[in-house]
Amino acid sequence: MSVKVKVNKEACIGCGLCVGSYPDTFAFDDEGKATVVGELADADFDDAAGNCPVGAIEKE
């Protein structure tokens, strides 16, 4: 099962942990911040959100 996620652009600092860990879900936009390009497995949400140093990954 998958969950739709979003990135809080105001909080994102572009560190790349989400992009490196889940490249099928996250990518960098033209401003160097993370953006969502796919869905995330529900089981991976806590890991992705927990690894974000500024808490920018949220459920939609």
C-alpha positions as CSV (number, residue, x, y, z in Angstrom):
1,M,0.0,0.0,0.0
2,S,1.2,3.5,-0.7
3,V,0.7,6.9,0.8
4,K,0.6,10.3,-0.9
5,V,3.2,12.6,0.6
6,K,4.1,16.3,0.2
7,V,7.1,18.4,0.9
8,N,6.7,21.6,2.9
9,K,8.7,23.9,0.6
10,E,9.1,26.6,3.2
11,A,10.7,24.1,5.6
12,C,12.8,22.2,3.1
13,I,16.5,23.0,3.1
14,G,17.4,20.7,0.2
15,C,19.7,18.4,2.2
16,G,18.9,15.5,-0.1
17,L,18.3,12.7,2.4
18,C,14.9,12.0,1.0
19,V,16.1,12.1,-2.7
20,G,19.0,9.8,-1.9
21,S,16.9,7.3,0.1
22,Y,13.7,7.3,-2.0
23,P,14.6,8.4,-5.6
24,D,11.4,7.0,-7.0
25,T,9.4,9.3,-4.7
26,F,11.5,12.5,-4.3
27,A,13.6,14.6,-6.7
28,F,15.1,18.1,-6.6
29,D,13.2,21.0,-8.2
30,D,14.8,23.9,-10.0
31,E,15.2,25.7,-6.7
32,G,17.2,22.8,-5.2
33,K,14.4,21.7,-2.9
34,A,12.8,18.3,-2.7
35,T,9.6,17.7,-4.6
36,V,7.4,14.6,-4.9
37,V,7.6,12.7,-8.1
38,G,5.8,9.5,-7.0
39,E,4.1,7.7,-4.2
40,L,5.8,6.3,-1.1
41,A,5.2,2.9,0.4
42,D,3.2,3.3,3.6
43,A,5.8,1.3,5.5
44,D,8.5,3.8,4.4
45,F,6.7,6.9,5.5
46,D,8.0,7.0,9.1
47,D,11.6,6.4,7.9
48,A,11.4,9.2,5.2
49,A,9.7,11.7,7.5
50,G,11.9,10.8,10.4
51,N,15.1,11.3,8.4
52,C,14.2,14.8,7.3
53,P,16.1,17.1,9.6
54,V,13.5,19.8,9.3
55,G,10.3,17.7,9.3
56,A,9.3,18.9,5.8
57,I,7.9,15.5,4.6
58,E,4.2,15.2,5.4
59,K,1.2,13.0,4.5
60,E,-1.1,14.7,2.0
